[in-house]
Amino acid sequence: MSDNELGAFLRLRRESVTPAEVGLPTGPRRRTPGLRRAELATLAGISVEYLTRLEQGRDRNPSLQVLAAIADALRLSHEERMHLLFATKHAGGKTSLLTCPAEVPPTLRPRATVLALLERLEPTPAMVVNRLNDLIAYTSGYERLARPLGILDGERPNLVRYVFANPRSRDVFPDWEWVATQQAAVLKDDAVRIDEHAAALAQELTLVAGAVFTERVAAAAAFAARSGTQRIAHPEGELRLAFESLALPDTDGQELVVYLPDDEATARTLDRITGRRPGTLRMVTA
């Protein structure tokens, strides 16, 4: 990586985006097919002088709001936003987004009794999440449900990151707008102000997802829904799943989330996914 990777990336992307791609008139006598600095600065709401300092490496400490505005103006893809994220981290300024103090980190393991409860729920899809919606434990039934959707990809799967940073989520959740609003509630302003780990995740998603994330956080309710119905477009067929979120006491904001079929078609599909073979209900006769 070069000494000015951030500036080089910004200049490369600016020069590769045509005015027509961002809704600007082409105009005569352009020396380059890309955007002028003044055009990008106007689109991003920053000064030309500041953009020049960023590109030349004379300022290596842009705010997240500035970076997100530039990313939105350049219409960066998810992969390009991730590259911008790491280029900024390498620049060494205050926007080293992937670091945060180690004080009171989110718990990554439930109590033994909670794990025993999960085992008893097999093969029902169920999971335990911590205060940042990291998935920290789940049944094999949930794994069979979620693994084909990419939800469990990576070393530390996180539901908020999946919804806002993984393009697949829009296909997985037909009601993506509602799901995104629910996940945004995890990172409301109050939580971010008192939780440095929540702030770090919010910073990451501010850059990676831009206004799609920040506007939802601003509009989200203080708390996500504890129960409801969620539609999932699964390779085995569309599912309508009822869910219940149960807060676990004295466990750093952990919750147990259980999914149940909301209709007969979903019940049959879920049985195929989880391997469950329903038995015969026994009734007490008079």
N, C-alpha and C positions, 0 to 999 in steps of 0.2 A: 504494500500500500504506500502511495506517495506521501510526501510531507504535507501536501495540501489536497487530500482526497476529497474533502467536503467541497472546496471551491471548484475543483476539477469536475466533480459530478454535477454541480449546479450549472456550470457553464456548458457542459456537454449536453445536458437535457434542455437547457434554454435554446441552444443553437439547433437542436433537432426537432423542436416543436414549431410548426408553421403557424402564422397568424390565423389562418382559416380554421385550424384545429381548436382554437380557443375563442372563436367568434370575433376575431378582429379583421378589418379589411386588409388586403394584401398591400395595395398601394404600389406606386411605381418606384423605380430606382432603389431597390433594396440590395445591399451588398451581400446579404446572407439570407437564405430561405427561413432561418429560424427567427426567434423573437429578439428584439432589441432589449437591452437592459431596462430602458424606460418603460417598455410595454409590460415586461414581467413585473417590474416594481409596481406599476399601476394596478395590475391584476391582483397582486398579493397585498396591496395596501401598505407598502413600505417605500422608503426613499431610494432613489437611484444610487445615492452615495453609499447607503448601507449595503445594498446588494453588491455594489462594486467591492466593498471591503470584504464581504463574505467570499466572493469569487477569487479575490486576490490573496486570501488567507490572512488578511490584516485584522479580521475579527473572527474569532473561533468560538464565540459564546452566544450563538443565537438562541432566543427563547423558543420554547416549544410552539407557542402561538405563531411565531414568524415562520418556523419551519413547516408547520402544518399549512399555513396560508400559501407558502411557495409550492408545497406539494400539491395542494388543491389547484392552484393556478396552472401548474404544469401538467395536471391530470395524470399524475404518476400512478403506475400500477402498484399492486400490492408488493410485488418483488422489488420494484424501484423504491418504494417507501421503506422497505426493510433495509435496502442498501444505504439509503440516506440515514436511517437510524444508526447503523454501525459506523458509517463515515463520521457522523457527529460525535459518537462516543470516542472514536479514535482521535478526534480533534482535541480532546482533553479539556474542554471547557466545562461550565457548570451543567451543561446539558448532556452529561454522561448518563444516559437514561437507564442503563441496565444495572446501575449500582444503587444501593440504598443501605442505610445503617442496619445492623444486625439485631437491633433491640426488638424484643418481643416478636419474633418471626411467626408467621401463621403455622399452626400445628399441622404436621404432615402425617400423623398417625392417630387413629381413634383409640379410645380405651379398649381394653380386651373384651369387656362385656358388649361393647358396640359391635366389635368384630364378630362375636358369638351370635349376636342378634342378626347380623347380615347373613351369616351361615344358615340360620334357621329360616330365613326368607327365601332361600334358593328354591326353584330357579326364577323367582320373581325378579324383574329388573329393579334394582335398588342401588343406591350409592350414598356415600357420605362426602360432603364438601365442607371446606373450611370457610373462613370469613371472606376470602377472596374468590370463592367458587373454584378453587383447585379441587380436582377429584382425587381424594386420598384413599378411598376404598370403595369397592363395588362387588356385586355378586357376579357370578359367571353368566347369569341371565342378562345383566346389564351389559357385560362385555360383548356378548353375542349380538345384542341390539346395537351397541354404539360403535364397535370396532369397524364395521364396514362403512360407517359414515365419516370416519376420520376424527371423531371426537376424542379418541384416546391416543392419537398420534403425539409423539414427543415424549420427553422425559418427565414433564410435569404438566399433564393436561389441565386446561383451565377453561371453564365454560364461557366466561366473558371474552377471553381472547379468541376462542373458537368462533363465536358469533360475529365478532367485529373484524377479525384479522384473517379468517379463512374464507375465501370466496365460496367454498362448497356449502357453507351454512345457509345461504339463500336458497339453494335447491333442496336442502334437507328439511328446512322449516317452511312450509307453504305460508305460514303466518309469521314470516320473519320480522315484520315491523313490531308485532306484539312481543315476540320473544326478545328482540333487541332492547325494547324498552324495559322489560323485566330484568335483563342482565345489567343494563345501565344503572339500575337502582343500587347495585352492589358498590358502585364507585361514585355515589353522590358526593357533593362538596363537603358535607359534614364528615363523612367517613375519610375522605382524602386529607382533610385538615388535621385529623388526629391520628392518622395511620400512615406512616412513611412508606410502608409496603404497598398499601392501596394507592398512594400517590405515585409510586414508581410504575405500577401497572397502568394507571391513568395516563401518565406521561407517555409511556410506550404507545398506547392506543390512540392518543391524541395525534401522534405523528403518523402512525401506520394507517389509521382509518380516517383521520381528519374530521371534517364537520359531521360526517355520518355518526361518529361517536360522540363528539362534544355536544351536539344539539340534543342527542337522546339523553345524555346525562343531565343536561339542564332541564329537560322536560319530564324526566322520570319521577315517579312517586318516591316517597321516602323509603318505602319497603316494597319488595317484590311480592307477588301473589303467593300465598302459602298453599293454595290448592287451585285446581282448574283442569282444563283439558288442553292437550297439546297435540297438534298434528305433525307427523313425521313422514317424509317421503323415503321409505326404506326400499332397498333392492328387492325385498320379498313382497312389497306391496305397501300402500299407504296405511298408516296406523293412526288411530284416534286413542290417545292414552290419557286417562285421568291420572293426576299426580297429587300426592300429599307431601308437604314438607314439614318435618317435625324437628323443632329446635331441641338440641341435646344440651342438658344443663352442665355448666362448669367445664365447657370444652372449647373455649376460644371461638365462639360463634359457629360451631359446627352444626350441620343439619343433616338429617336422614331424609332422603327423598325416595319415595316408592312410586312405581308406575304400575297401573292396572288397566286392562282393556276397557274401553268405553262403549264398545259395541261388539256384536257377535263376530263380525268379519275380522275385527282387530284381534279378538280372542283366538280365533283359529290361526291367524297369521303369527301371532305372538307365540303360540304353542309350537309352531314349526321352527321359529327362530330360537327359542330357548330350549327346545327338546322336551317340553312338558307334555305329558299325556294325561289329560284330565280323567279322573276316576268317577265313580258313581256316588252322588251325594246320598248319604244314608239319613233317612228321616225316622223319627220316633212315631210309631203308630199307636193309636188309642187301643 
